[in-house]
Amino acid sequence: MIKTIITLAVVLMIIAGTVSGCQSSARPEDEEIAKVLDAEQNWYSVQNGANTLQQKVVTTEEWVAFKNNSETNIRSNEMRIAELSVQLNKPGTTLDSLHVKRVKLLGQQNKDLQTRLASYNKSHTDWETFKREFNHDMDELAKALKDLTTSINK
């Protein structure tokens, strides 16, 4: 019985020594991982700060030219939408509900672009991003209007 207790005590001391030895060697690894994570977080903070500084603000001349050009395009789109509406509402033509819905949707998108243009002056977000996204949306709307005009005229 005493041999069993002594053997059990020795085994428990060996296990305890192994566990405490593993923990002490794991701590430097945990500390290294924490240091790497901190360095990575600091790097991201520096990158975000640099990106914030790099946001280009629009100059007055560039904004006026962009706004005038965009307003001209929006008015042109409004005229095309009005022409399409008149063309779809002519007596003697069958009203295709899909075309009517599409014209209304394009009209709403045109109004949304006009609202975005007007609201940019107040928010002053990143100019390059705004200009790129606005021009993309404007081009997509013009393309959709052209495609719709082509499909209606067939």
N, C-alpha and C positions, 0 to 999 in steps of 0.2 A: 504494500500500500504506500509506504514512504517512497519507494522507488518510482511509483507512478506519479506521485505528487511532485517529486523532484524533477522527473522527466518533463512533466507538464509545465512546471515553472521555467525550466530551461527553454522549452519550445516557445513559451509565451515571451520570454526575454529576447529570444532571437527574432521573433516576429515583430515585437515592439521596436527593436533596434533597426530592423529592415525598413519598417514603415517610417520611422523618424528620419532615417538616412535618406529615404526617397523624397521625403518632404523637403529636407534641407537642400538637396540637389535640384529640386524642382523650382524652388524659389528664385534662383538666379534666372532660370528660363522665363518664369512669369514676369520678373522684373524687366527682362530684355524685351519680351513681347509688349509690355506696357510702354516701354521707351519707344519702341517702333511705332506703336499706335499713336502715341503722343506726337511723335515727329511727323507722322502722316497727317494727323489732324492739323498740326501747325502749318504744314505745306498747303493743305486745302484752304486754310484760312488766308494764307498769303495769296493764293491763286484767286480766291473770291474777292479779296481786296483789290488786286490788280485788275480784275475784270470790271469791277465797279468804277475804277478810275479810267478805264479804257472806253467806257460808254461815251459815245460821241454825242454831243449836243448840237442840234441843228443851228446853222447860222440864219440870220433873218432873211438874207437874199435867197438862200437855198430853200427855206421854208415857203417864202412867197411864190417862188417859181414852181415848186412842187404842188402847192395848194392850188394855184391857178390852173396848172395842167390837169390835176385830178378833178377839179370842179368842171372843167371843160369836158373831160371824159364822162363824168357822171351825167352832165346835161345831155351829152350825145347818147348815152345809154337810155336816159329817160325818153328821148325822142324815139329811139328804136323800139322801146317797150310800148310807147303810145301807138306807133305805127302797127306793131304786131297786134295790139288789142283791137284797133280799128279793123285790121285785116281779118281777124277772127270773128268780129261782130258784123261783117257785111251780110246784107240780106242775100239769101240764096246759097250761102256756104254752110256746110255742115259744121257745127261746132264740135270740135274734138275736145272733150273735157280734159284730156291729158295736156293738150297744148295750152288750154286756158289756165290750168293749174300751174303749168311751167312758167307762163308769162307772169302770173301773179307772184310766184316764188322769185323770179329774177328781178321783178320790181322791188320786192322786199329786200333782196340782197343789195340792190343799188342804194336803197335808202339806208341800209346798215352801213355801207361804205361811206356815205355822206355823213352819218352820225359819227363814225370813227374818225373821220377827217376833222370834224369840228371839235371832237373831244380831245384830240391829241394836243392841241394848243394849250389845254388846261393841265394835262398830266405830264407832259415832257418826259416820256419814257425813253429808252434807248432809241436813238434816231435811226441808226442803220437797220435795226431789227424791224422797227415800225415800217420804214420805207420798203424793205424787202417784202414783208408780209402783205402790206397794202397793195403794192404793185402786183404781187402774185394773185391776190384776190381780184384785183381789177382786171388782170389779163384773163383769168378764169371766167369771169362774168362776161367779158367781151366775146370770148370763144363760145360760151354757152348761147349767147344771143345770136351769134353767127350761125351756129349749128341749128338753132331753133328756126331761124329765118329760112334756112335751106330746107329743113324738113317740112315747114308749112307751105313753101312755094312749090313743092313737088306735086 
